[in-house]
Amino acid sequence: MIKPSNILILAVMLGASWHRADAAPAALPEDLWATKDVIFEIKPGPDGPVLDQDHPDAKDIKGGFEGGTVVKVDGCYFAFPTERAGLPDMPRSYNRIKTRIGCWKSPDGLAWQRLSTLYESSGRYTDIAGDNPYSDRRASLWAAMPVYNDVENRWNLFYVAYTVNPDIGPNHCFGRIWRAVSTAQGRAGITGPYEDVGIILEPGLESQPWEGRQAVDSFFPFKVGEKWLGFYGGAFALPDDHIWRVGLAQAPELAGPWRRMEGGVNPIRNIHPWFVENPVVTKLDGGVYIAVFDGGPRSEKLPNMAGYSLSLDGLNWSKAGYLPLHTKMRKWWKTMRTPLCLIEESENVYTMFFTAWRATGMFHPIGMAKLRLKPDKLKKAVSRLK
């Protein structure tokens, strides 16, 4: 017996077109951007990208980078960006389909060396509208997130594998979150190789209607007490736009089993009513969780800035604040995209790597910002959470 609440989910699985009544507004008021009480001071940063198309190891990456994360281990940065590799003689749009998950290393965040390709997508399109096992479900790979698992003494790598239909929006659809583990034990195993051990979240009867056709489009786990929570995302198409939202899943262990939270928890609407993409969570001193996320690429409707949200329990999140990097850094980008991390360097000083789009050209580089946490602003923000 199929629950009535699952009828809409089945329609999405079969490839039906559907829309929600709460469409994205044509514009949002400026006070929603919340930059006057931002909890970080923006420090002057590099005048340009730190990883760009002129890097010799990036010569065969047609479209640049998008998504993934950066972690710091034993004083070195390790980046796991999605490389929009593409192929020669293929149209520009194909660099969003034929992707790789690369592993890069840097001693200082400025000079980078590409170590390896961890995964590469097939790049094969499907002409099937629904979620069908005959379609290539690893046509495009994105958003790799390594998290160390103390229980296993190994790194866990979570990433998204999509089916791709070029004629239906979003054309990256029916995302599945794979979990892989490092073959080497210990924190030195961060560079891989990794072995797939299974899918932890995917479309199905447990999907929730807000997730839309693209879900599951991202996943980032973080520990709260003795359990694990994880942000996961989805998107659906409107006639002239898309809506990206996130929800929470939970598990007793990092390895799972992972289940979507129920009881009205999802989607998390308080951060922003209709655009939160690719959140990455860090725990600040004092036990406050902070999620940095893509605040939206369309500047006429969204702030075109990286966003952040705070939480005391991992469940209840504050209204988004936004980081006006352009006020202290030379704005070499036209469109701000995805924060990849928030790494504590010393007391109240953090590094944030991010992807962004230039006004011209198809290569999207990686930038770096330095932030200083303002304790008084954080205290004020936390008081509102309480």
NORVENTA-V869563 format. One record per helix or strand of 3 or more residues. SS is the DSSP state (@ for helix, = for strand). FROM is the first residue (numbers start at 0). LEN is the number of residues. If there is no record, write none. Layout:
BEGIN
ss=SS from=FROM len=LEN
ss=SS from=FROM len=LEN
END
This chain:
BEGIN
ss=@ from=3 len=10
ss=@ from=29 len=4
ss== from=39 len=4
ss=@ from=55 len=3
ss== from=63 len=3
ss== from=69 len=4
ss== from=75 len=4
ss=@ from=91 len=5
ss== from=99 len=7
ss== from=111 len=9
ss== from=139 len=10
ss== from=153 len=11
ss== from=171 len=11
ss=@ from=186 len=5
ss== from=193 len=8
ss=@ from=208 len=3
ss== from=218 len=6
ss== from=226 len=12
ss== from=240 len=11
ss== from=276 len=7
ss== from=288 len=6
ss== from=305 len=6
ss== from=320 len=3
ss=@ from=324 len=3
ss== from=334 len=5
ss== from=342 len=4
ss== from=348 len=9
ss== from=365 len=8
ss=@ from=374 len=11
END
